[in-house]
């Protein structure tokens, strides 16, 4: 990774953004191609990382949600009250 000159602020910005700003603000035409290449690589790397992580994280959340719903369905089915039989049916008597 290239070293920044002292006139490029170093803050809490993401690396890709600092490299992008350094390329955009570079005044030395001999350094510009390398600055542009570094910024481009950093942006591509971050875009790939973001897309991969986002999809994986969302996929995991969706799978967890579906699994939780499956467990919830099982619990509800087990705890569903059984139909009560009438006292007449259990004693064998005929209601009056």
PDB file as gemmi writes it, atoms N, CA and C in Angstrom:
CRYST1    1.000    1.000    1.000  90.00  90.00  90.00 P 1                      
ATOM      1  N   UNK A   1       0.843  -1.164   0.000  1.00  0.00           N  
ATOM      2  CA  UNK A   1       0.000   0.000   0.000  1.00  0.00           C  
ATOM      3  C   UNK A   1       0.891   1.231   0.000  1.00  0.00           C  
ATOM      4  N   UNK A   2       0.486   2.235  -0.677  1.00  0.00           N  
ATOM      5  CA  UNK A   2       1.287   3.448  -0.787  1.00  0.00           C  
ATOM      6  C   UNK A   2       1.227   4.254   0.496  1.00  0.00           C  
ATOM      7  N   UNK A   3       2.265   4.992   0.737  1.00  0.00           N  
ATOM      8  CA  UNK A   3       2.282   5.894   1.876  1.00  0.00           C  
ATOM      9  C   UNK A   3       1.617   7.194   1.453  1.00  0.00           C  
ATOM     10  N   UNK A   4       0.907   7.779   2.368  1.00  0.00           N  
ATOM     11  CA  UNK A   4       0.254   9.041   2.073  1.00  0.00           C  
ATOM     12  C   UNK A   4       1.201  10.182   2.375  1.00  0.00           C  
ATOM     13  N   UNK A   5       1.105  11.195   1.563  1.00  0.00           N  
ATOM     14  CA  UNK A   5       1.875  12.391   1.870  1.00  0.00           C  
ATOM     15  C   UNK A   5       1.224  13.081   3.052  1.00  0.00           C  
ATOM     16  N   UNK A   6       1.972  13.950   3.731  1.00  0.00           N  
ATOM     17  CA  UNK A   6       1.437  14.571   4.938  1.00  0.00           C  
ATOM     18  C   UNK A   6       0.267  15.507   4.678  1.00  0.00           C  
ATOM     19  N   UNK A   7       0.044  15.888   3.427  1.00  0.00           N  
ATOM     20  CA  UNK A   7      -1.082  16.780   3.160  1.00  0.00           C  
ATOM     21  C   UNK A   7      -2.398  16.031   2.988  1.00  0.00           C  
ATOM     22  N   UNK A   8      -2.373  14.691   2.976  1.00  0.00           N  
ATOM     23  CA  UNK A   8      -3.605  13.910   2.876  1.00  0.00           C  
ATOM     24  C   UNK A   8      -4.022  13.532   4.290  1.00  0.00           C  
ATOM     25  N   UNK A   9      -5.185  13.973   4.728  1.00  0.00           N  
ATOM     26  CA  UNK A   9      -5.592  13.704   6.106  1.00  0.00           C  
ATOM     27  C   UNK A   9      -5.813  12.220   6.352  1.00  0.00           C  
ATOM     28  N   UNK A  10      -5.379  11.764   7.506  1.00  0.00           N  
ATOM     29  CA  UNK A  10      -5.624  10.389   7.914  1.00  0.00           C  
ATOM     30  C   UNK A  10      -6.647  10.433   9.038  1.00  0.00           C  
ATOM     31  N   UNK A  11      -7.820   9.903   8.794  1.00  0.00           N  
ATOM     32  CA  UNK A  11      -8.863   9.919   9.811  1.00  0.00           C  
ATOM     33  C   UNK A  11      -9.452   8.525   9.931  1.00  0.00           C  
ATOM     34  N   UNK A  12     -10.660   8.444  10.393  1.00  0.00           N  
ATOM     35  CA  UNK A  12     -11.314   7.148  10.566  1.00  0.00           C  
ATOM     36  C   UNK A  12     -12.055   6.688   9.326  1.00  0.00           C  
ATOM     37  N   UNK A  13     -11.817   7.325   8.207  1.00  0.00           N  
ATOM     38  CA  UNK A  13     -12.453   6.920   6.956  1.00  0.00           C  
ATOM     39  C   UNK A  13     -11.943   5.541   6.558  1.00  0.00           C  
ATOM     40  N   UNK A  14     -12.761   4.796   5.826  1.00  0.00           N  
ATOM     41  CA  UNK A  14     -12.304   3.499   5.327  1.00  0.00           C  
ATOM     42  C   UNK A  14     -11.091   3.672   4.410  1.00  0.00           C  
ATOM     43  N   UNK A  15     -10.276   2.649   4.340  1.00  0.00           N  
ATOM     44  CA  UNK A  15      -9.058   2.697   3.518  1.00  0.00           C  
ATOM     45  C   UNK A  15      -9.371   3.043   2.070  1.00  0.00           C  
ATOM     46  N   UNK A  16     -10.419   2.445   1.512  1.00  0.00           N  
ATOM     47  CA  UNK A  16     -10.738   2.707   0.107  1.00  0.00           C  
ATOM     48  C   UNK A  16     -11.036   4.180  -0.113  1.00  0.00           C  
ATOM     49  N   UNK A  17     -11.721   4.808   0.871  1.00  0.00           N  
ATOM     50  CA  UNK A  17     -12.084   6.210   0.716  1.00  0.00           C  
ATOM     51  C   UNK A  17     -10.850   7.097   0.806  1.00  0.00           C  
ATOM     52  N   UNK A  18      -9.934   6.776   1.701  1.00  0.00           N  
ATOM     53  CA  UNK A  18      -8.694   7.556   1.799  1.00  0.00           C  
ATOM     54  C   UNK A  18      -7.876   7.433   0.515  1.00  0.00           C  
ATOM     55  N   UNK A  19      -7.810   6.216  -0.030  1.00  0.00           N  
ATOM     56  CA  UNK A  19      -7.074   6.015  -1.282  1.00  0.00           C  
ATOM     57  C   UNK A  19      -7.759   6.738  -2.445  1.00  0.00           C  
ATOM     58  N   UNK A  20      -9.062   6.709  -2.474  1.00  0.00           N  
ATOM     59  CA  UNK A  20      -9.827   7.420  -3.500  1.00  0.00           C  
ATOM     60  C   UNK A  20      -9.553   8.916  -3.412  1.00  0.00           C  
ATOM     61  N   UNK A  21      -9.655   9.467  -2.201  1.00  0.00           N  
ATOM     62  CA  UNK A  21      -9.414  10.900  -2.024  1.00  0.00           C  
ATOM     63  C   UNK A  21      -7.983  11.272  -2.406  1.00  0.00           C  
ATOM     64  N   UNK A  22      -7.027  10.404  -2.060  1.00  0.00           N  
ATOM     65  CA  UNK A  22      -5.635  10.684  -2.417  1.00  0.00           C  
ATOM     66  C   UNK A  22      -5.469  10.721  -3.934  1.00  0.00           C  
ATOM     67  N   UNK A  23      -6.161   9.824  -4.634  1.00  0.00           N  
ATOM     68  CA  UNK A  23      -6.071   9.808  -6.100  1.00  0.00           C  
ATOM     69  C   UNK A  23      -6.725  11.049  -6.700  1.00  0.00           C  
ATOM     70  N   UNK A  24      -7.879  11.419  -6.188  1.00  0.00           N  
ATOM     71  CA  UNK A  24      -8.604  12.570  -6.718  1.00  0.00           C  
ATOM     72  C   UNK A  24      -7.851  13.875  -6.446  1.00  0.00           C  
ATOM     73  N   UNK A  25      -7.202  13.939  -5.304  1.00  0.00           N  
ATOM     74  CA  UNK A  25      -6.517  15.179  -4.911  1.00  0.00           C  
ATOM     75  C   UNK A  25      -5.052  15.237  -5.347  1.00  0.00           C  
ATOM     76  N   UNK A  26      -4.540  14.166  -5.939  1.00  0.00           N  
ATOM     77  CA  UNK A  26      -3.132  14.136  -6.355  1.00  0.00           C  
ATOM     78  C   UNK A  26      -2.880  15.189  -7.429  1.00  0.00           C  
ATOM     79  N   UNK A  27      -1.865  15.988  -7.214  1.00  0.00           N  
ATOM     80  CA  UNK A  27      -1.511  17.036  -8.185  1.00  0.00           C  
ATOM     81  C   UNK A  27      -0.321  16.646  -9.052  1.00  0.00           C  
ATOM     82  N   UNK A  28       0.445  15.665  -8.615  1.00  0.00           N  
ATOM     83  CA  UNK A  28       1.615  15.221  -9.354  1.00  0.00           C  
ATOM     84  C   UNK A  28       1.169  14.179 -10.389  1.00  0.00           C  
ATOM     85  N   UNK A  29       1.211  14.546 -11.669  1.00  0.00           N  
ATOM     86  CA  UNK A  29       0.738  13.641 -12.730  1.00  0.00           C  
ATOM     87  C   UNK A  29       1.537  12.343 -12.798  1.00  0.00           C  
ATOM     88  N   UNK A  30       2.776  12.362 -12.343  1.00  0.00           N  
ATOM     89  CA  UNK A  30       3.574  11.131 -12.382  1.00  0.00           C  
ATOM     90  C   UNK A  30       3.113  10.123 -11.322  1.00  0.00           C  
ATOM     91  N   UNK A  31       2.489  10.588 -10.254  1.00  0.00           N  
ATOM     92  CA  UNK A  31       1.999   9.707  -9.184  1.00  0.00           C  
ATOM     93  C   UNK A  31       0.544   9.290  -9.396  1.00  0.00           C  
ATOM     94  N   UNK A  32      -0.156  10.014 -10.230  1.00  0.00           N  
ATOM     95  CA  UNK A  32      -1.595   9.794 -10.393  1.00  0.00           C  
ATOM     96  C   UNK A  32      -1.954   8.377 -10.859  1.00  0.00           C  
ATOM     97  N   UNK A  33      -1.284   7.792 -11.860  1.00  0.00           N  
ATOM     98  CA  UNK A  33      -1.681   6.440 -12.292  1.00  0.00           C  
ATOM     99  C   UNK A  33      -1.623   5.414 -11.160  1.00  0.00           C  
ATOM    100  N   UNK A  34      -0.578   5.475 -10.346  1.00  0.00           N  
ATOM    101  CA  UNK A  34      -0.458   4.526  -9.239  1.00  0.00           C  
ATOM    102  C   UNK A  34      -1.526   4.777  -8.177  1.00  0.00           C  
ATOM    103  N   UNK A  35      -1.791   6.021  -7.883  1.00  0.00           N  
ATOM    104  CA  UNK A  35      -2.845   6.367  -6.905  1.00  0.00           C  
ATOM    105  C   UNK A  35      -4.203   5.866  -7.397  1.00  0.00           C  
ATOM    106  N   UNK A  36      -4.478   6.057  -8.682  1.00  0.00           N  
ATOM    107  CA  UNK A  36      -5.751   5.602  -9.254  1.00  0.00           C  
ATOM    108  C   UNK A  36      -5.842   4.080  -9.177  1.00  0.00           C  
ATOM    109  N   UNK A  37      -4.755   3.401  -9.520  1.00  0.00           N  
ATOM    110  CA  UNK A  37      -4.748   1.929  -9.485  1.00  0.00           C  
ATOM    111  C   UNK A  37      -4.972   1.415  -8.064  1.00  0.00           C  
ATOM    112  N   UNK A  38      -4.309   2.025  -7.089  1.00  0.00           N  
ATOM    113  CA  UNK A  38      -4.484   1.606  -5.693  1.00  0.00           C  
ATOM    114  C   UNK A  38      -5.911   1.832  -5.217  1.00  0.00           C  
ATOM    115  N   UNK A  39      -6.456   2.988  -5.545  1.00  0.00           N  
ATOM    116  CA  UNK A  39      -7.831   3.290  -5.143  1.00  0.00           C  
ATOM    117  C   UNK A  39      -8.807   2.320  -5.805  1.00  0.00           C  
ATOM    118  N   UNK A  40      -8.603   2.050  -7.073  1.00  0.00           N  
ATOM    119  CA  UNK A  40      -9.479   1.131  -7.797  1.00  0.00           C  
ATOM    120  C   UNK A  40      -9.444  -0.257  -7.164  1.00  0.00           C  
ATOM    121  N   UNK A  41      -8.242  -0.751  -6.850  1.00  0.00           N  
ATOM    122  CA  UNK A  41      -8.120  -2.074  -6.203  1.00  0.00           C  
ATOM    123  C   UNK A  41      -8.839  -2.090  -4.863  1.00  0.00           C  
ATOM    124  N   UNK A  42      -8.642  -1.034  -4.068  1.00  0.00           N  
ATOM    125  CA  UNK A  42      -9.272  -0.973  -2.747  1.00  0.00           C  
ATOM    126  C   UNK A  42     -10.794  -0.941  -2.860  1.00  0.00           C  
ATOM    127  N   UNK A  43     -11.312  -0.198  -3.812  1.00  0.00           N  
ATOM    128  CA  UNK A  43     -12.765  -0.117  -4.012  1.00  0.00           C  
ATOM    129  C   UNK A  43     -13.325  -1.455  -4.468  1.00  0.00           C  
ATOM    130  N   UNK A  44     -12.645  -2.105  -5.394  1.00  0.00           N  
ATOM    131  CA  UNK A  44     -13.100  -3.429  -5.857  1.00  0.00           C  
ATOM    132  C   UNK A  44     -13.062  -4.440  -4.717  1.00  0.00           C  
ATOM    133  N   UNK A  45     -11.990  -4.416  -3.943  1.00  0.00           N  
ATOM    134  CA  UNK A  45     -11.878  -5.351  -2.816  1.00  0.00           C  
ATOM    135  C   UNK A  45     -13.013  -5.137  -1.817  1.00  0.00           C  
ATOM    136  N   UNK A  46     -13.271  -3.886  -1.499  1.00  0.00           N  
ATOM    137  CA  UNK A  46     -14.327  -3.588  -0.530  1.00  0.00           C  
ATOM    138  C   UNK A  46     -15.696  -3.942  -1.084  1.00  0.00           C  
ATOM    139  N   UNK A  47     -15.935  -3.663  -2.348  1.00  0.00           N  
ATOM    140  CA  UNK A  47     -17.227  -4.005  -2.964  1.00  0.00           C  
ATOM    141  C   UNK A  47     -17.440  -5.518  -2.921  1.00  0.00           C  
ATOM    142  N   UNK A  48     -16.415  -6.270  -3.250  1.00  0.00           N  
ATOM    143  CA  UNK A  48     -16.526  -7.725  -3.222  1.00  0.00           C  
ATOM    144  C   UNK A  48     -16.767  -8.215  -1.800  1.00  0.00           C  
ATOM    145  N   UNK A  49     -16.032  -7.659  -0.854  1.00  0.00           N  
ATOM    146  CA  UNK A  49     -16.188  -8.043   0.541  1.00  0.00           C  
ATOM    147  C   UNK A  49     -17.595  -7.724   1.034  1.00  0.00           C  
ATOM    148  N   UNK A  50     -18.080  -6.555   0.721  1.00  0.00           N  
ATOM    149  CA  UNK A  50     -19.405  -6.135   1.162  1.00  0.00           C  
ATOM    150  C   UNK A  50     -20.483  -7.028   0.571  1.00  0.00           C  
ATOM    151  N   UNK A  51     -20.399  -7.296  -0.710  1.00  0.00           N  
ATOM    152  CA  UNK A  51     -21.411  -8.137  -1.344  1.00  0.00           C  
ATOM    153  C   UNK A  51     -21.393  -9.541  -0.764  1.00  0.00           C  
ATOM    154  N   UNK A  52     -20.212 -10.093  -0.601  1.00  0.00           N  
ATOM    155  CA  UNK A  52     -20.087 -11.453  -0.074  1.00  0.00           C  
ATOM    156  C   UNK A  52     -20.593 -11.523   1.351  1.00  0.00           C  
ATOM    157  N   UNK A  53     -20.172 -10.610   2.175  1.00  0.00           N  
ATOM    158  CA  UNK A  53     -20.590 -10.630   3.569  1.00  0.00           C  
ATOM    159  C   UNK A  53     -22.080 -10.381   3.707  1.00  0.00           C  
ATOM    160  N   UNK A  54     -22.598  -9.462   2.949  1.00  0.00           N  
ATOM    161  CA  UNK A  54     -24.017  -9.153   3.031  1.00  0.00           C  
ATOM    162  C   UNK A  54     -24.863 -10.358   2.643  1.00  0.00           C  
ATOM    163  N   UNK A  55     -24.515 -10.991   1.549  1.00  0.00           N  
ATOM    164  CA  UNK A  55     -25.290 -12.147   1.110  1.00  0.00           C  
ATOM    165  C   UNK A  55     -25.165 -13.292   2.094  1.00  0.00           C  
ATOM    166  N   UNK A  56     -23.956 -13.538   2.571  1.00  0.00           N  
ATOM    167  CA  UNK A  56     -23.758 -14.627   3.511  1.00  0.00           C  
ATOM    168  C   UNK A  56     -24.504 -14.347   4.805  1.00  0.00           C  
ATOM    169  N   UNK A  57     -24.393 -13.132   5.303  1.00  0.00           N  
ATOM    170  CA  UNK A  57     -25.079 -12.785   6.548  1.00  0.00           C  
ATOM    171  C   UNK A  57     -26.595 -12.891   6.382  1.00  0.00           C  
ATOM    172  N   UNK A  58     -27.102 -12.389   5.268  1.00  0.00           N  
ATOM    173  CA  UNK A  58     -28.542 -12.460   5.040  1.00  0.00           C  
ATOM    174  C   UNK A  58     -28.997 -13.910   4.874  1.00  0.00           C  
ATOM    175  N   UNK A  59     -28.200 -14.699   4.167  1.00  0.00           N  
ATOM    176  CA  UNK A  59     -28.516 -16.113   3.978  1.00  0.00           C  
ATOM    177  C   UNK A  59     -28.588 -16.820   5.335  1.00  0.00           C  
ATOM    178  N   UNK A  60     -27.639 -16.520   6.195  1.00  0.00           N  
ATOM    179  CA  UNK A  60     -27.612 -17.120   7.525  1.00  0.00           C  
ATOM    180  C   UNK A  60     -28.835 -16.685   8.334  1.00  0.00           C  
ATOM    181  N   UNK A  61     -29.183 -15.405   8.263  1.00  0.00           N  
ATOM    182  CA  UNK A  61     -30.361 -14.919   8.982  1.00  0.00           C  
ATOM    183  C   UNK A  61     -31.636 -15.593   8.487  1.00  0.00           C  
ATOM    184  N   UNK A  62     -31.750 -15.743   7.183  1.00  0.00           N  
ATOM    185  CA  UNK A  62     -32.934 -16.388   6.618  1.00  0.00           C  
ATOM    186  C   UNK A  62     -33.024 -17.845   7.049  1.00  0.00           C  
ATOM    187  N   UNK A  63     -31.892 -18.557   7.011  1.00  0.00           N  
ATOM    188  CA  UNK A  63     -31.890 -19.959   7.446  1.00  0.00           C  
ATOM    189  C   UNK A  63     -32.245 -20.082   8.923  1.00  0.00           C  
ATOM    190  N   UNK A  64     -31.681 -19.191   9.744  1.00  0.00           N  
ATOM    191  CA  UNK A  64     -32.000 -19.216  11.179  1.00  0.00           C  
ATOM    192  C   UNK A  64     -33.481 -18.934  11.414  1.00  0.00           C  
ATOM    193  N   UNK A  65     -34.025 -17.983  10.691  1.00  0.00           N  
ATOM    194  CA  UNK A  65     -35.444 -17.646  10.839  1.00  0.00           C  
ATOM    195  C   UNK A  65     -36.322 -18.828  10.446  1.00  0.00           C  
ATOM    196  N   UNK A  66     -35.993 -19.470   9.326  1.00  0.00           N  
ATOM    197  CA  UNK A  66     -36.786 -20.631   8.897  1.00  0.00           C  
ATOM    198  C   UNK A  66     -36.696 -21.767   9.914  1.00  0.00           C  
ATOM    199  N   UNK A  67     -35.517 -21.995  10.456  1.00  0.00           N  
ATOM    200  CA  UNK A  67     -35.330 -23.045  11.458  1.00  0.00           C  
ATOM    201  C   UNK A  67     -36.136 -22.728  12.714  1.00  0.00           C  
ATOM    202  N   UNK A  68     -36.110 -21.479  13.149  1.00  0.00           N  
ATOM    203  CA  UNK A  68     -36.869 -21.066  14.333  1.00  0.00           C  
ATOM    204  C   UNK A  68     -38.362 -21.262  14.100  1.00  0.00           C  
ATOM    205  N   UNK A  69     -38.847 -20.903  12.911  1.00  0.00           N  
ATOM    206  CA  UNK A  69     -40.262 -21.101  12.608  1.00  0.00           C  
ATOM    207  C   UNK A  69     -40.634 -22.579  12.618  1.00  0.00           C  
ATOM    208  N   UNK A  70     -39.720 -23.419  12.143  1.00  0.00           N  
ATOM    209  CA  UNK A  70     -39.962 -24.862  12.151  1.00  0.00           C  
ATOM    210  C   UNK A  70     -40.078 -25.375  13.591  1.00  0.00           C  
ATOM    211  N   UNK A  71     -39.193 -24.912  14.460  1.00  0.00           N  
ATOM    212  CA  UNK A  71     -39.254 -25.311  15.872  1.00  0.00           C  
ATOM    213  C   UNK A  71     -40.545 -24.808  16.504  1.00  0.00           C  
ATOM    214  N   UNK A  72     -40.903 -23.568  16.219  1.00  0.00           N  
ATOM    215  CA  UNK A  72     -42.131 -22.987  16.762  1.00  0.00           C  
ATOM    216  C   UNK A  72     -43.353 -23.790  16.324  1.00  0.00           C  
ATOM    217  N   UNK A  73     -43.391 -24.188  15.064  1.00  0.00           N  
ATOM    218  CA  UNK A  73     -44.512 -25.017  14.578  1.00  0.00           C  
ATOM    219  C   UNK A  73     -44.591 -26.329  15.343  1.00  0.00           C  
ATOM    220  N   UNK A  74     -43.439 -26.947  15.614  1.00  0.00           N  
ATOM    221  CA  UNK A  74     -43.413 -28.210  16.358  1.00  0.00           C  
ATOM    222  C   UNK A  74     -43.953 -28.033  17.766  1.00  0.00           C  
ATOM    223  N   UNK A  75     -43.535 -26.956  18.436  1.00  0.00           N  
ATOM    224  CA  UNK A  75     -43.995 -26.691  19.796  1.00  0.00           C  
ATOM    225  C   UNK A  75     -45.497 -26.455  19.811  1.00  0.00           C  
ATOM    226  N   UNK A  76     -45.993 -25.654  18.884  1.00  0.00           N  
ATOM    227  CA  UNK A  76     -47.427 -25.369  18.816  1.00  0.00           C  
ATOM    228  C   UNK A  76     -48.213 -26.653  18.569  1.00  0.00           C  
ATOM    229  N   UNK A  77     -47.715 -27.496  17.681  1.00  0.00           N  
ATOM    230  CA  UNK A  77     -48.420 -28.749  17.377  1.00  0.00           C  
ATOM    231  C   UNK A  77     -48.451 -29.673  18.593  1.00  0.00           C  
ATOM    232  N   UNK A  78     -47.346 -29.705  19.349  1.00  0.00           N  
ATOM    233  CA  UNK A  78     -47.295 -30.560  20.541  1.00  0.00           C  
ATOM    234  C   UNK A  78     -48.198 -30.035  21.642  1.00  0.00           C  
ATOM    235  N   UNK A  79     -48.286 -28.732  21.791  1.00  0.00           N  
ATOM    236  CA  UNK A  79     -49.041 -28.139  22.889  1.00  0.00           C  
ATOM    237  C   UNK A  79     -50.490 -27.831  22.522  1.00  0.00           C  
ATOM    238  N   UNK A  80     -50.897 -28.175  21.328  1.00  0.00           N  
ATOM    239  CA  UNK A  80     -52.269 -27.941  20.899  1.00  0.00           C  
ATOM    240  C   UNK A  80     -53.190 -28.784  21.782  1.00  0.00           C  
ATOM    241  N   UNK A  81     -54.194 -28.133  22.369  1.00  0.00           N  
ATOM    242  CA  UNK A  81     -55.075 -28.898  23.259  1.00  0.00           C  
ATOM    243  C   UNK A  81     -55.812 -29.995  22.481  1.00  0.00           C  
ATOM    244  N   UNK A  82     -55.851 -31.145  23.110  1.00  0.00           N  
ATOM    245  CA  UNK A  82     -56.569 -32.264  22.502  1.00  0.00           C  
ATOM    246  C   UNK A  82     -58.066 -32.011  22.703  1.00  0.00           C  
ATOM    247  N   UNK A  83     -58.869 -32.412  21.725  1.00  0.00           N  
ATOM    248  CA  UNK A  83     -60.320 -32.198  21.883  1.00  0.00           C  
ATOM    249  C   UNK A  83     -60.803 -32.914  23.139  1.00  0.00           C  
ATOM    250  N   UNK A  84     -61.558 -32.175  23.954  1.00  0.00           N  
ATOM    251  CA  UNK A  84     -62.113 -32.742  25.194  1.00  0.00           C  
ATOM    252  C   UNK A  84     -63.307 -33.617  24.835  1.00  0.00           C  
ATOM    253  N   UNK A  85     -63.325 -34.806  25.432  1.00  0.00           N  
ATOM    254  CA  UNK A  85     -64.494 -35.615  25.204  1.00  0.00           C  
ATOM    255  C   UNK A  85     -65.525 -35.272  26.279  1.00  0.00           C  
ATOM    256  N   UNK A  86     -66.764 -35.374  25.904  1.00  0.00           N  
ATOM    257  CA  UNK A  86     -67.845 -35.017  26.831  1.00  0.00           C  
ATOM    258  C   UNK A  86     -67.944 -36.084  27.931  1.00  0.00           C  
ATOM    259  N   UNK A  87     -68.457 -35.725  29.075  1.00  0.00           N  
ATOM    260  CA  UNK A  87     -68.594 -36.712  30.159  1.00  0.00           C  
ATOM    261  C   UNK A  87     -69.468 -37.880  29.752  1.00  0.00           C  
ATOM    262  N   UNK A  88     -70.399 -37.646  28.905  1.00  0.00           N  
ATOM    263  CA  UNK A  88     -71.279 -38.722  28.470  1.00  0.00           C  
ATOM    264  C   UNK A  88     -70.487 -39.750  27.666  1.00  0.00           C  
ATOM    265  N   UNK A  89     -69.556 -39.291  26.895  1.00  0.00           N  
ATOM    266  CA  UNK A  89     -68.789 -40.194  26.070  1.00  0.00           C  
ATOM    267  C   UNK A  89     -67.849 -41.033  26.924  1.00  0.00           C  
ATOM    268  N   UNK A  90     -67.349 -40.490  28.023  1.00  0.00           N  
ATOM    269  CA  UNK A  90     -66.411 -41.237  28.837  1.00  0.00           C  
ATOM    270  C   UNK A  90     -67.147 -42.186  29.787  1.00  0.00           C  
ATOM    271  N   UNK A  91     -68.333 -41.863  30.202  1.00  0.00           N  
ATOM    272  CA  UNK A  91     -69.039 -42.735  31.140  1.00  0.00           C  
ATOM    273  C   UNK A  91     -69.959 -43.700  30.427  1.00  0.00           C  
ATOM    274  N   UNK A  92     -70.198 -43.435  29.169  1.00  0.00           N  
ATOM    275  CA  UNK A  92     -71.053 -44.313  28.417  1.00  0.00           C  
ATOM    276  C   UNK A  92     -72.534 -44.060  28.662  1.00  0.00           C  
ATOM    277  N   UNK A  93     -72.873 -43.018  29.420  1.00  0.00           N  
ATOM    278  CA  UNK A  93     -74.279 -42.727  29.678  1.00  0.00           C  
ATOM    279  C   UNK A  93     -74.864 -41.851  28.582  1.00  0.00           C  
ATOM    280  N   UNK A  94     -76.131 -41.860  28.456  1.00  0.00           N  
ATOM    281  CA  UNK A  94     -76.833 -41.068  27.472  1.00  0.00           C  
ATOM    282  C   UNK A  94     -77.313 -39.797  28.167  1.00  0.00           C  
ATOM    283  N   UNK A  95     -77.034 -38.646  27.577  1.00  0.00           N  
ATOM    284  CA  UNK A  95     -77.475 -37.418  28.221  1.00  0.00           C  
ATOM    285  C   UNK A  95     -79.003 -37.313  28.247  1.00  0.00           C  
ATOM    286  N   UNK A  96     -79.491 -36.694  29.309  1.00  0.00           N  
ATOM    287  CA  UNK A  96     -80.929 -36.601  29.484  1.00  0.00           C  
ATOM    288  C   UNK A  96     -81.522 -35.447  28.711  1.00  0.00           C  
TER     289      UNK A  96                                                      
END                                                                             
